[in-house]
Amino acid sequence: MKRLRTRIEQCRQALRIHGGVLPMCAAALAVRLSRIPIPSRRLRIKIYRTIYGKKYGPLEETEADRPLGDYRTFNALFTRGLRPEARPIASCSEEFLSPCDGTIQDLGIVGHDKIVTAKGVEYTIDSLLAGAGGAEFDGGGFAIIFLSPTDCHRIFSPQDGCIESVTHVPGYRLLVHPPFQRKEYPVYSLNERVILRLKTPLGPCALVLVAGWGVGHITLPFDRNYRVRSSRMTQTSYSTPIRVDRGSWIGTFELGSTAILITQKGMSNSARANLNEKIKYGQPLFARELGPGSDCSDNGSEFSG
């Protein structure tokens, strides 16, 4: 019965955001067509500037790694890379950086193995990490970042270190948009998600990549052979952990999505960002408390984005 109610809620939300059955079906069809190449460069530019300008906000075309007309499919544009100079990586090594572009929906400290969002929805770390254990994160920092359609939908490493495991959790496609979140349907623990566990010089951290409405894939560029099974949870542990640098590309969302960064238990975290702030990947989120005179004492960053 609970599954049925959740499915009904998923459909109700989709109908509401799209304004009816026909617009919802059109949106679902558009997702399926998003990988079909658009033959004409001129047509591509016209379509993209119509979508990003009318339906969504305009893109920052100068930040993209290629000219607009070079993206042969809408999916290629949506999952585009950015020029490195558009996202300078903060220089301080004592910080956890934002793993993506987006808006900070929630920011705080994990208390008694729980996260409480601004919407009043309570999550245990165990529920977010699908029972993989979360005691080490009690007292650590957390940040929930919502990605809009205009944001770059690539995910980047928040610290130097190693990816030790990846867990895929099958689930629903409830809307991750903040206005649709309700206590009765804790979206971050109900939706499909991919969980990356990282070991870093600042201690362990976890990245929870939550799928939203219309998302069909979360891909991992460091493991081209990675495949998920829709019917059951799967975990991939790497006998040789995957080495990553701060700001290196480690994942890609397709369409709506949210990223949750959870940092180590016992680390003295100081937030370097604010609730509802628009943030870019490579900007500091949390920093180890350092004394005056350190090279990280002025907000820990040389970011000028």
C-alpha positions in Angstrom: 0.0 0.0 0.0 2.9 2.4 0.8 4.4 1.7 -2.5 1.2 2.4 -4.3 0.7 5.7 -2.4 4.2 6.7 -3.3 3.7 5.9 -7.0 0.4 7.9 -7.0 2.3 10.8 -5.3 5.0 10.6 -8.0 2.4 10.9 -10.7 0.5 13.7 -8.9 3.7 15.7 -8.6 4.6 15.2 -12.3 1.1 16.3 -13.4 1.4 19.4 -11.2 4.8 20.6 -12.3 3.9 20.1 -16.0 0.4 21.4 -15.8 -1.6 18.3 -17.0 -1.5 15.0 -18.7 -0.6 16.1 -22.2 2.3 18.4 -21.1 3.6 15.7 -18.9 3.6 13.1 -21.7 5.3 15.7 -24.0 8.0 16.2 -21.4 8.5 12.4 -21.0 8.7 12.1 -24.8 11.3 14.9 -24.9 13.5 13.0 -22.4 13.4 10.0 -24.8 14.2 12.1 -27.8 17.1 14.0 -26.0 19.7 11.6 -27.3 18.7 11.8 -31.0 21.1 14.0 -33.0 19.8 17.3 -34.3 21.2 17.4 -37.9 21.6 21.1 -38.5 24.0 23.3 -36.5 21.7 26.3 -37.0 18.7 24.3 -35.9 20.5 23.1 -32.8 21.3 26.7 -31.8 17.8 27.8 -32.4 16.3 25.0 -30.3 18.7 25.3 -27.5 18.3 29.1 -27.2 14.5 28.7 -27.3 14.6 26.1 -24.5 17.1 28.0 -22.5 15.6 31.5 -22.6 11.9 30.7 -22.6 11.2 27.4 -20.7 14.4 27.7 -18.6 16.7 30.6 -17.8 19.5 31.4 -20.3 22.7 29.5 -20.4 26.1 31.1 -19.7 27.4 30.0 -23.2 30.9 31.5 -22.6 31.4 28.9 -19.8 30.7 25.8 -21.9 33.6 23.7 -23.1 32.3 23.9 -26.7 30.4 26.3 -28.9 26.6 25.8 -28.5 26.1 24.4 -32.0 28.7 21.7 -31.4 26.4 19.8 -29.0 24.6 17.4 -31.4 21.9 16.3 -28.9 20.1 18.0 -26.1 21.5 15.4 -23.7 25.1 16.4 -24.8 24.3 20.0 -24.0 22.7 19.2 -20.7 25.7 17.1 -19.5 28.2 19.6 -21.0 31.6 20.3 -19.4 32.8 23.7 -18.5 36.1 25.5 -19.3 38.5 25.1 -16.4 39.1 28.8 -16.1 35.3 29.3 -15.6 35.6 27.2 -12.3 38.9 27.9 -10.6 39.4 25.3 -7.8 39.9 26.8 -4.3 43.6 26.6 -3.3 43.2 25.6 0.4 43.7 21.9 1.0 41.9 22.1 4.4 38.4 22.4 2.8 35.6 20.3 1.4 34.6 21.9 -1.9 31.2 22.1 -3.5 30.8 19.0 -5.7 28.6 20.7 -8.2 26.9 23.9 -9.5 23.5 24.5 -7.9 21.6 26.2 -5.0 22.3 25.3 -1.4 18.9 24.0 -0.2 20.1 22.9 3.2 23.4 23.3 5.2 24.2 22.2 8.7 25.7 19.7 11.2 24.8 16.0 11.4 23.3 15.6 14.9 22.7 12.2 16.6 23.0 10.5 13.2 20.2 12.8 11.8 19.8 15.5 9.2 16.8 17.8 9.5 16.1 19.9 6.4 14.6 23.4 6.2 11.3 21.8 5.2 11.3 19.9 8.5 11.9 16.5 6.9 14.1 14.3 9.1 16.6 11.8 7.6 18.9 9.4 9.4 22.3 9.1 7.8 21.6 5.3 7.7 18.5 5.9 5.5 20.4 8.2 3.1 23.3 5.7 2.8 21.0 2.7 2.5 22.1 1.0 5.6 25.8 1.3 4.8 26.6 2.8 8.2 26.8 6.4 9.2 28.1 6.7 12.8 31.4 8.1 11.5 29.6 11.2 10.1 27.8 12.1 13.4 29.0 15.7 14.1 30.1 16.2 10.6 28.8 18.8 8.1 26.2 18.2 5.4 25.1 20.3 2.4 22.2 19.6 0.1 22.6 21.2 -3.3 19.7 21.4 -5.8 20.7 21.5 -9.5 18.4 23.5 -11.8 18.1 22.7 -15.6 20.5 25.6 -16.3 23.3 24.3 -14.1 26.2 22.1 -15.2 25.1 18.6 -14.3 28.5 17.1 -13.8 29.7 16.1 -10.3 33.2 16.8 -9.1 35.4 15.5 -6.2 35.1 17.7 -3.1 38.6 16.7 -1.9 41.8 14.9 -2.9 41.5 11.3 -2.1 40.2 7.9 -3.2 36.8 6.6 -4.2 36.4 3.3 -2.2 32.9 2.2 -3.2 29.8 3.0 -5.2 26.3 1.9 -4.2 23.3 2.1 -6.4 19.9 2.2 -4.6 16.8 1.7 -6.9 13.8 3.8 -6.0 11.2 6.3 -7.1 11.4 9.5 -9.2 9.7 11.9 -6.9 10.4 15.6 -7.7 13.5 16.9 -5.9 12.3 20.5 -6.5 12.1 22.1 -3.0 8.4 23.2 -3.3 7.3 19.6 -3.8 9.1 18.1 -0.7 6.8 16.8 2.0 7.4 15.0 5.3 5.2 12.1 4.2 7.5 11.4 1.3 11.2 11.8 2.3 12.5 12.1 -1.3 16.2 11.7 -0.6 15.7 8.2 1.0 12.8 7.1 -1.3 14.3 8.1 -4.7 16.9 6.2 -6.8 20.4 7.3 -5.9 24.0 6.5 -6.3 26.3 6.8 -3.2 30.0 7.4 -3.5 32.2 6.8 -0.4 35.5 8.7 -0.4 38.6 8.6 1.8 40.3 12.0 2.0 43.1 13.7 4.0 40.3 15.4 6.0 38.6 12.1 6.8 35.9 10.1 5.0 33.0 11.7 3.2 30.0 10.5 1.3 28.3 11.9 -1.9 24.7 11.0 -2.3 23.5 11.6 -5.9 19.7 11.7 -5.9 17.8 11.1 -9.1 14.7 13.2 -9.8 11.8 13.3 -12.2 12.9 12.4 -15.7 16.4 11.2 -14.7 17.2 8.0 -16.4 20.9 7.8 -15.8 23.6 8.7 -13.3 27.0 7.8 -15.0 30.5 7.6 -13.6 33.3 8.7 -16.0 36.0 7.0 -13.9 34.3 3.6 -14.4 32.9 3.2 -17.9 31.9 -0.4 -17.2 29.7 0.6 -14.3 26.1 -0.7 -14.7 23.2 -0.6 -12.3 20.3 -3.0 -11.8 16.9 -1.4 -11.4 15.5 -4.2 -9.3 17.9 -4.4 -6.4 20.6 -2.5 -4.5 24.2 -3.2 -5.8 27.5 -2.2 -4.3 30.8 -2.0 -6.1 33.9 -1.9 -3.9 37.2 -1.1 -5.6 40.2 -3.4 -4.6 42.4 -0.6 -5.8 40.6 2.6 -4.8 40.1 5.2 -7.6 42.4 8.1 -7.1 40.8 11.6 -7.5 41.9 15.2 -7.2 39.9 18.1 -5.9 37.7 19.3 -8.7 38.1 16.3 -10.9 35.0 15.0 -12.7 33.5 11.9 -11.0 29.8 11.7 -12.0 27.1 13.0 -14.3 23.3 13.6 -13.8 20.8 13.6 -16.6 18.0 16.0 -16.0 16.7 16.9 -12.5 18.8 16.1 -9.5 20.2 16.8 -6.1 23.7 16.2 -4.5 24.2 15.7 -0.8 27.7 16.0 0.7 28.3 14.5 4.1 31.6 15.0 5.9 33.5 13.2 8.7 32.4 12.7 12.3 34.3 14.8 14.8 35.7 17.3 12.3 35.5 20.9 13.4 33.5 22.2 10.5 32.9 25.8 9.7 30.5 26.6 6.8 31.9 28.6 3.9 28.6 29.0 2.2 25.0 30.0 3.2 21.5 28.6 2.9 19.9 29.4 -0.5 23.2 30.6 -1.9 24.0 29.9 -5.6 27.2 28.0 -5.6 29.6 26.7 -8.2 31.7 23.6 -8.1 35.2 24.2 -6.6 34.0 26.8 -4.1 34.5 25.9 -0.4 31.7 24.4 1.6 33.3 23.4 4.9 36.8 24.0 6.3 38.8 22.7 9.2 39.2 25.4 11.8 42.6 27.0 11.4 44.4 29.7 13.3 45.1 33.3 12.1 47.8 33.6 9.6 47.1 30.3 7.8 46.7 30.5 4.0 43.1 29.4 4.5 42.0 32.0 7.1 40.4 34.4 4.5 37.4 32.1 3.8 39.8 29.5 2.6 39.7 30.3 -1.1 41.1 32.3 -4.0 37.9 31.7 -5.8 36.7 34.8 -7.8 34.0 33.2 -9.9 
